[in-house]
Amino acid sequence: MLCYHRFSHAGHPDPFHNPVTATPVKELEKQLLWLKSFCLFRTLDEIATPSSSGKSWEVAITIDDGYQDVIDLGLPLFEKHKIPVSWFVTTDPVINPDYLPWWDLSSLLANRNTGKLRVNIDERTKLIDLSNNADSRWLRNTLRELFLFGSPNKANKFKQQVIRELSKHTALPRNSFVRPDNLKKAAASDVMDIGPHTCTHPNLARLSHEEQTQEILSSINALKAMGIEPINWFSYPFGKDWARSETTLEIVRSLGLKGCATTGTGYVYPDTPSYLVPRISVDGRWDIRAFKARVVFGPLTDTLKSFLSR
């Protein structure tokens, strides 16, 4: 299984552009054509089912988060080549155009080189000069560390501080997520299946049982309210072991989902646990040679590294 996030094109400007997460559409088509030459494209429901196609390689395409460029740039290619796709959507930024995820705020900061921000953290005030690379990097790293490993409340308060300070220098753009009407139209495509990716994309392991249930169930209900059903699969935010807990697994099982996708690098086998399905995350900077190497050898390399580190 492959995991994409966003797609890019020179004629499609984006204030939140991140070359790591945005795959150029010209590279996407090269990747799809290469896979099509020897793989059978499968839906998530089909991926663990033994195939009689005669092709030994099968692949499922997934996309996380919920950006409009998936519809504008990616979906036409998937429809052109008749490739099924599962799109996991973080619902709060879809419903609220002014909701700015921390990683998009970080991209805005990385793409801006003027302005001074005053922020408070751990009872200390720090003046950030965005023209100074070290200052900008510190601010972006602090955002990342707080949202990945810190207190959710502290992380959100710090994000709002940064937004208020940045707003003094420039009008912040609305987020680049798909809007509900466009998401409903995408769901009508013959190749598109849509699933939940929580409401706000938190590190679920940092939340209580009640908070985790709220994040997951509310995102499912938000999609259902848009007329998007059935909901069979879920994608964990961040996807790594440290971003979920045994409580998370208990919750997704209790909701009757067929399976859940991680970003633990690996191949999918018939005996792969359905609530811990691995995916290979695609880096937008890869050219076709790097993509081929990662798809073929990446999981094997990671398995070897894990074995040698024991």
C-alpha positions as CSV (number, residue, x, y, z in Angstrom):
1,M,0.0,0.0,0.0
2,L,1.2,3.5,-0.9
3,C,0.4,6.7,1.1
4,Y,0.4,10.1,-0.6
5,H,-0.7,13.4,0.9
6,R,-0.8,16.1,-1.7
7,F,-0.1,16.8,-5.4
8,S,1.5,19.8,-7.0
9,H,1.9,21.5,-10.4
10,A,3.6,24.7,-11.4
11,G,0.3,26.2,-12.5
12,H,-1.4,25.4,-9.2
13,P,0.0,27.9,-6.6
14,D,-0.2,26.9,-2.9
15,P,0.8,29.1,0.1
16,F,1.3,26.0,2.1
17,H,3.5,24.1,-0.3
18,N,5.8,21.5,1.2
19,P,8.0,19.6,-1.2
20,V,8.1,16.6,1.1
21,T,4.4,16.0,1.1
22,A,3.4,17.3,-2.3
23,T,4.1,14.9,-5.2
24,P,4.4,16.7,-8.6
25,V,1.7,15.3,-10.9
26,K,4.2,14.6,-13.7
27,E,6.0,12.3,-11.2
28,L,2.7,10.8,-10.1
29,E,1.8,9.7,-13.6
30,K,5.3,8.2,-14.1
31,Q,4.8,6.2,-10.9
32,L,1.3,5.0,-11.8
33,L,2.4,3.9,-15.3
34,W,5.4,2.0,-13.8
35,L,3.1,0.3,-11.3
36,K,0.5,-0.5,-13.9
37,S,3.1,-2.3,-16.0
38,F,3.4,-5.2,-13.4
39,C,0.9,-4.6,-10.6
40,L,-2.8,-5.1,-10.1
41,F,-4.4,-2.1,-8.5
42,R,-6.7,-3.1,-5.6
43,T,-9.2,-1.4,-3.2
44,L,-8.5,-1.7,0.5
45,D,-11.3,-4.2,0.8
46,E,-9.6,-6.4,-1.8
47,I,-5.9,-5.9,-0.9
48,A,-5.7,-8.9,1.4
49,T,-7.8,-11.2,-0.8
50,P,-5.8,-13.8,-2.8
51,S,-5.8,-12.8,-6.4
52,S,-6.1,-15.0,-9.5
53,S,-4.9,-12.3,-11.8
54,G,-1.5,-13.9,-12.5
55,K,0.3,-10.8,-11.3
56,S,2.3,-11.4,-8.2
57,W,2.3,-7.7,-7.2
58,E,-0.8,-5.9,-6.0
59,V,-1.0,-2.3,-4.8
60,A,-3.5,-0.1,-3.1
61,I,-3.3,3.7,-3.4
62,T,-4.2,5.8,-0.4
63,I,-4.1,9.5,0.3
64,D,-4.1,11.2,3.8
65,D,-5.4,14.6,5.1
66,G,-7.9,16.0,2.6
67,Y,-6.5,18.8,0.4
68,Q,-8.3,20.2,-2.6
69,D,-5.3,19.5,-4.9
70,V,-6.2,15.8,-4.7
71,I,-9.4,16.6,-6.7
72,D,-7.8,19.2,-8.9
73,L,-4.6,17.3,-9.8
74,G,-4.7,13.8,-8.6
75,L,-8.2,12.5,-9.3
76,P,-8.1,13.2,-13.1
77,L,-5.1,10.9,-13.3
78,F,-6.7,8.2,-11.2
79,E,-9.8,8.3,-13.3
80,K,-7.8,8.4,-16.5
81,H,-6.0,5.2,-15.6
82,K,-9.0,3.6,-13.8
83,I,-7.1,3.3,-10.5
84,P,-9.0,2.9,-7.2
85,V,-8.0,5.3,-4.5
86,S,-8.8,5.6,-0.8
87,W,-8.8,9.1,0.6
88,F,-8.6,9.6,4.3
89,V,-9.9,13.1,5.4
90,T,-9.3,15.2,8.5
91,T,-12.7,16.7,8.8
92,D,-12.3,19.9,10.9
93,P,-10.3,21.8,8.3
94,V,-12.8,20.7,5.6
95,I,-15.7,22.1,7.6
96,N,-13.9,25.2,8.8
97,P,-11.8,27.0,6.1
98,D,-10.1,29.1,8.8
99,Y,-8.9,26.1,10.7
100,L,-5.1,26.0,10.1
101,P,-3.3,22.8,10.9
102,W,0.0,23.3,12.7
103,W,2.0,21.8,9.8
104,D,0.5,24.3,7.3
105,L,1.3,27.1,9.7
106,S,4.9,25.8,9.8
107,S,5.0,25.9,6.0
108,L,3.8,29.5,6.0
109,L,6.6,30.3,8.4
110,A,9.1,28.5,6.3
111,N,8.0,30.4,3.2
112,R,8.1,33.8,4.9
113,N,11.3,35.7,5.5
114,T,10.2,38.9,7.2
115,G,8.5,39.9,10.4
116,K,9.1,39.6,14.1
117,L,6.9,37.5,16.4
118,R,6.8,37.5,20.2
119,V,5.9,34.2,21.7
120,N,5.7,32.8,25.3
121,I,6.6,29.3,26.2
122,D,7.5,27.7,29.6
123,E,7.0,31.2,31.2
124,R,9.7,32.7,28.9
125,T,9.2,35.3,26.2
126,K,11.1,34.8,23.0
127,L,11.4,37.3,20.1
128,I,11.5,35.5,16.7
129,D,12.9,37.2,13.7
130,L,11.6,35.3,10.6
131,S,14.5,36.7,8.5
132,N,16.8,34.7,10.8
133,N,16.9,31.0,9.7
134,A,17.8,29.8,13.1
135,D,14.9,31.6,14.7
136,S,12.5,30.4,12.1
137,R,13.7,26.8,12.4
138,W,13.3,27.0,16.2
139,L,9.8,28.2,15.9
140,R,8.8,25.5,13.4
141,N,10.6,22.7,15.4
142,T,8.8,23.9,18.6
143,L,5.4,23.6,16.9
144,R,6.2,20.2,15.6
145,E,7.5,18.9,19.0
146,L,4.5,20.2,20.9
147,F,2.0,18.7,18.5
148,L,3.7,15.4,18.2
149,F,4.9,14.8,21.8
150,G,3.6,17.6,24.0
151,S,0.4,18.4,25.8
152,P,-2.4,19.0,23.3
153,N,-3.7,22.0,25.3
154,K,-0.2,23.5,25.4
155,A,0.3,22.8,21.7
156,N,-2.9,24.5,20.7
157,K,-2.3,27.5,22.9
158,F,1.1,28.0,21.4
159,K,-0.3,27.7,17.8
160,Q,-2.8,30.4,18.5
161,Q,-0.1,32.6,19.8
162,V,1.9,32.2,16.6
163,I,-1.2,32.8,14.5
164,R,-2.1,36.0,16.4
165,E,1.5,37.3,16.0
166,L,1.8,36.4,12.4
167,S,-1.6,38.0,11.6
168,K,-0.1,41.3,12.7
169,H,2.2,41.2,9.7
170,T,0.0,39.6,7.0
171,A,-3.5,38.4,6.3
172,L,-3.5,34.6,6.7
173,P,-4.9,32.6,3.8
174,R,-7.7,30.1,4.3
175,N,-6.6,26.5,4.4
176,S,-6.2,24.5,1.2
177,F,-8.5,21.6,2.3
178,V,-11.4,20.4,0.2
179,R,-14.7,21.9,1.0
180,P,-17.7,19.7,1.9
181,D,-19.5,20.1,-1.5
182,N,-16.4,19.2,-3.4
183,L,-15.8,16.2,-1.2
184,K,-19.3,14.9,-1.8
185,K,-18.7,15.3,-5.6
186,A,-15.4,13.4,-5.3
187,A,-17.1,10.6,-3.4
188,A,-19.3,10.1,-6.4
189,S,-16.3,9.1,-8.6
190,D,-16.1,5.5,-9.6
191,V,-12.5,5.3,-8.4
192,M,-12.7,7.2,-5.1
193,D,-13.5,5.8,-1.6
194,I,-13.4,8.2,1.3
195,G,-12.6,7.5,5.0
196,P,-12.0,9.3,8.3
197,H,-8.6,10.6,9.5
198,T,-9.9,12.1,12.8
199,C,-11.2,15.6,13.3
200,T,-8.0,17.5,14.0
201,H,-5.1,15.0,13.3
202,P,-3.8,14.7,16.9
203,N,-1.3,12.2,18.3
204,L,-4.0,9.9,19.6
205,A,-1.6,8.3,22.1
206,R,-1.6,11.7,24.0
207,L,-5.4,11.7,24.4
208,S,-7.7,10.0,26.9
209,H,-10.1,7.2,25.9
210,E,-12.9,9.7,25.7
211,E,-10.9,12.2,23.7
212,Q,-9.7,9.6,21.2
213,T,-13.3,8.3,20.8
214,Q,-14.5,11.8,20.1
215,E,-11.8,12.5,17.5
216,I,-12.5,9.2,15.6
217,L,-16.2,9.0,15.9
218,S,-16.9,12.7,15.2
219,S,-14.9,12.4,12.0
220,I,-16.9,9.4,10.9
221,N,-20.1,11.2,11.7
222,A,-19.0,14.4,9.9
223,L,-18.5,12.3,6.7
224,K,-21.8,10.6,7.1
225,A,-23.5,14.0,7.5
226,M,-22.1,14.8,4.1
227,G,-23.7,11.7,2.7
228,I,-20.5,9.8,2.5
229,E,-21.1,6.1,3.3
230,P,-20.2,3.4,3.9
231,I,-17.3,4.1,6.2
232,N,-15.1,0.9,6.4
233,W,-11.5,2.0,6.9
234,F,-9.6,4.5,9.0
235,S,-6.1,6.0,8.8
236,Y,-4.2,6.8,12.0
237,P,-2.8,10.4,12.2
238,F,1.0,10.3,11.8
239,G,0.6,6.5,11.4
240,K,3.6,5.6,13.6
241,D,3.6,3.3,16.7
242,W,4.1,6.3,19.0
243,A,1.0,8.0,17.7
244,R,-1.5,5.3,18.9
245,S,-2.0,3.1,21.9
246,E,-3.8,-0.1,22.9
247,T,-6.7,2.2,23.7
248,T,-6.8,3.4,20.1
249,L,-6.9,-0.2,18.9
250,E,-9.8,-1.0,21.3
251,I,-11.8,2.0,20.0
252,V,-11.4,1.3,16.3
253,R,-12.3,-2.4,16.8
254,S,-15.4,-1.4,18.8
255,L,-16.6,0.9,15.9
256,G,-16.8,-2.1,13.6
257,L,-14.3,-0.8,11.0
258,K,-12.9,-3.3,8.6
259,G,-9.3,-2.1,9.0
260,C,-6.9,0.8,9.7
261,A,-3.9,2.1,7.9
262,T,-0.6,3.0,9.5
263,T,2.6,4.5,8.0
264,G,4.8,1.7,9.3
265,T,6.8,0.7,6.2
266,G,6.1,-2.8,5.0
267,Y,4.2,-5.0,2.6
268,V,0.7,-6.3,3.2
269,Y,0.2,-10.1,3.5
270,P,-2.9,-12.2,4.0
271,D,-2.1,-12.5,7.7
272,T,-1.3,-8.8,8.2
273,P,-3.4,-7.6,11.2
274,S,-6.3,-5.6,9.7
275,Y,-6.0,-2.8,12.2
276,L,-2.3,-2.3,11.6
277,V,-1.9,-2.3,7.9
278,P,1.4,-0.9,6.8
279,R,2.0,1.6,4.0
280,I,4.9,3.1,2.2
281,S,4.8,6.9,2.5
282,V,5.7,8.6,-0.8
283,D,8.1,11.5,-0.6
284,G,7.3,14.3,-3.0
285,R,11.0,14.8,-3.7
286,W,11.5,11.3,-5.2
287,D,12.1,11.0,-8.9
288,I,11.0,7.8,-10.6
289,R,14.3,6.0,-9.8
290,A,14.0,6.8,-6.1
291,F,10.3,5.8,-6.1
292,K,11.1,2.4,-7.7
293,A,13.9,1.7,-5.2
294,R,11.8,2.6,-2.2
295,V,8.8,0.6,-3.3
296,V,10.8,-2.5,-4.1
297,F,13.6,-2.4,-1.5
298,G,12.3,0.0,1.2
299,P,10.4,-2.4,3.4
300,L,13.2,-5.0,3.1
301,T,15.7,-2.4,4.1
302,D,13.6,-1.3,7.1
303,T,13.1,-5.0,8.2
304,L,16.9,-5.6,8.0
305,K,17.6,-2.4,10.0
306,S,15.1,-3.5,12.7
307,F,16.7,-7.0,12.9
308,L,20.2,-5.6,13.2
309,S,19.2,-3.2,15.9
310,R,18.0,-5.9,18.3
